[in-house]
Amino acid sequence: MSKVDFEKHVLTGIDDYVLRARQSIPGRDALFSIARSCLEIKLSANAKILVVGAGGGEEIISCGKDNADWRFVGVDLSEEMLKLATSRIKHEGLNNEIQLHKMEVIDLEDRGFDAATCFLTLHFVPDDGSKLATLQAIRTRLKPKSPFIVVDGAGQRETTEFSDNMMAWKRHAQNNGMPIDFLDKMVENAIELPFVTEEREVELLAEAGFSEIRKIYQGAWFNGWLAVRKE
């Protein structure tokens, strides 16, 4: 599976990552609320959840605050982002059982998860077999019929829709207070990402062994799907 330079693509420095993410991702707070709600109606009180791309800690904090018996195992390739996750989790005072590992999900030995999430991470992974391998690695670590929520960027390059979504995203960040000197670099970094179309994303999910795939979120070029592992 291809290694990806995640550090190259972070929106800005680690110290203000959370602020920049909130400024730039349309409906970010609603996104995490929707995801949490989808999991809460499907999971037991002591569910074990795999978080792929756990750096920053947002999924764990959002889901763990009011579900104290949920257990989390998070993986991420960025040591600095995992440090941020650790710091934020401690600051929030979470008492959940939480393990964070600097590794790819394909290297994780743990199995038998009740759910998995992969937020704002998969669009860094190229569709050269690596994206499919990542999804397959997530699927094999889930129990049958367990839910999986993936949120990432998708779109058809060199189309008016893609260009308009990118410019609307830039204006959204500007309207929410992102400094002007960050904006052009933010878009430049995003355009370099190995996007696939929404249709290809659904195809990859199905090929990896997921079913009941449905969209639960969209904000500009960010898209979120809920799926379940086939039996």
Secondary structure, DSSP 4 states (H G I P E B T S, - for coil): -----HHHH-SS-GGGHHHHHHHHSTTHHHHHHHHHHHHHTTS-TT-EEEEET-TT-HHHHHHHTT-TT-EEEEEES-HHHHHHHHHHHHHHT--S-EEEEES-GGG-----BSEEEEES-GGGS-TTTHHHHHHHHHHHTBPTT-EEEEEEE---TTSHHHHHHHHHHHHHHHHTT--HHHHHHHHHHHHTS----HHHHHHHHHHHTEEEEEEEEEETTEEEEEEEE--
